[in-house]
Amino acid sequence: MYDIAIIGGGPAGMSAAIYAARGGMKTIVLEKLSCGGQMIRTNEIDNYPGFGDNPTGGELAETIEKHAKKFDVEFASENVKSIENAEYGVKVIHTRRNKYMTKAIIFATGAVPKTLGAAGEAELTGAGVSYCATCDGAFFKDKEVCVVGGGNTAIEDALYLAPICKKVYVLNRSGKLRAAASLVESAAKNSKIQIIMNTVVEKFNGTTSLESVTVKNTVTDEKSTLKVSGAIVAIGITPSSKLAKDCGVECCQLGFIKTDMYLATNVKGIFAAGDVRVSPLRQVITAAADGAVAATTAVNYVNELGIKSV
């Protein structure tokens, strides 16, 4: 029996674990892969306060995990299959091998960036190919980059990168942008931004880092090479919220978990933190902050139940 079970071991989950354990809760983190979430795919993190030496995502994840273990947080390498309700508000978490009983659950299951599936994409992810302009934009200072996509996120990314980069190409697969007219107008007025319509990326080129992208015109099938040092793939992300939905947790139309300001969901005893929830910004620091808020709310919830785990 646990007081608080946290599903997901990214920065939100591990931060939640620290605050839950410090709050006197018997706490477990269930993570199907290795702890760290999306940040372990990042070669360098230069915007997390207090780590000016630019650690890799893996190094930062290891540091946070070690911090959590200092408070006797338990970690289990488990893939959660289902969750059911038991008596007195207890929830039973089923994995392939075990079951865990808990008073409260924090979903910190994160989100997965949508990929293009182009050649070289996987090999150069973190070495020029990125899915987050605000995370990695600084690495492309005074360099030429491209943003792949035509929605609000893609144009916002282009506008964010323009003051930093030498040139920003926006590659849109159709003849019309899906972004809001006001964003498109702002991009059109920016001399550093060039929007290229009817264009898809066929291949990301480079050995140790991105050097160029091979693009194809979807109307003429003509191929060409665009020399860029960075490529932001901005075609959306998919929240890992299916398990929460199965528990009756309310999500937005895009699948992100809805919470109140205390990060409680519509289901009693279930909370959410990090990229999986509705949020205006998805960064390591905001995920960690979410974890602190969600855990503090969960601690108060368990204390009000008046039943302590042993």
Secondary structure, 3 states (H helix, E strand, C coil): CEEEEEECCCHHHHHHHHHHHHCCCCEEEECCCCCCHHHHHCCCCCCCCCCCCCCCHHHHHHHHHHHHHCCCCEEECCCEEEEEECHHHCEEEEECCCEEEEEEEEECCCEEECCCCCECHHHHECCCEECCHHHHHHHHCCCEEEEECCCHHHHHHHHHHCCCCCEEEEECCCCCCCCCHHHHHHHHHCCCEEEECCEEEEEEECCCCCCEEEEEECCCCCEEEECCCEEEECCCEEECCHHHHHCCCCECCCCCECCCCCCECCCCCEEECHHHECCCCCCHHHHHHHHHHHHHHHHHHHHHHCCCCC
